[in-house]
Amino acid sequence: MKNYVSKEMIIYLLNEIGLNESSIELGLKLSIKNKTPLPILLWSYGMLTIEELDELYSFFFQKMEQ
């Protein structure tokens, strides 16, 4: 499985969700190590709520359609 992380996703996590940079950096390292998609990893570690995960995937898939 390819772990796809876009610049827009990082910006969304920072600006819309309000995660700090260190949380995102840790999430990126763990997602690469565990071969887990970043949004799922952030949710499983409690850094995102299920609602925020849904918002992030909605944003992500909307961007992919454009």
N, C-alpha and C positions, 0 to 999 in steps of 0.2 A: 504494500500500500504506500502510495506517495504521500508524504506529509507536506501539504500545500499551505504555505503561510504567505500572505501578500502584505505589502506595505500598507494597503488600505485596512486590512484586518488589524494590524498593530495600531494604526492611528485610531481606529474605532474603539479598540480596547482601552486605549489611553484616554481619549476624549469623551466618548459616549458612555462607556461602562465605568471609567474612573479607576482602572487598575494602575498601579505604579509601575515604573520601568523595571524595578528589580523583580517584581512578581512575573512580569512578562518574560524577562530573561531566564528566570528559573524555569518557567513553564516551557520555554523553547528548548532548553537543555534537556529537561526530562522527557519532553515529547520526542526528541530525536533519540535519546537513549532507549526509551520504552517503545519506540515506533508506534506512537499513539498520536492521533490528530490533536493539535494544540487546544481547540475548544473543549474537547472531551476531557483532556488532561486537566485543564483549568477547572472544569466543573467537578471532576472526581476528587480533586484536592480541596474543594470548597472555595475556590477563588472566584467562581461564577455561580450564581443561582440558576435554577432551571429556566427561569424567565429570561435572564441575561443570555443564557446559552441559546434559547430560542430566538432572541433578538439578533444575536451575532450570526446565527445561521441564516436568518431571514435576510440580513444585510449582505452576507457573503453570497448567497444564491442570487439575490437581486443584482449584485455587481457582475456576476458571471453571465447573466442574461444580456447585459448591455453590450 
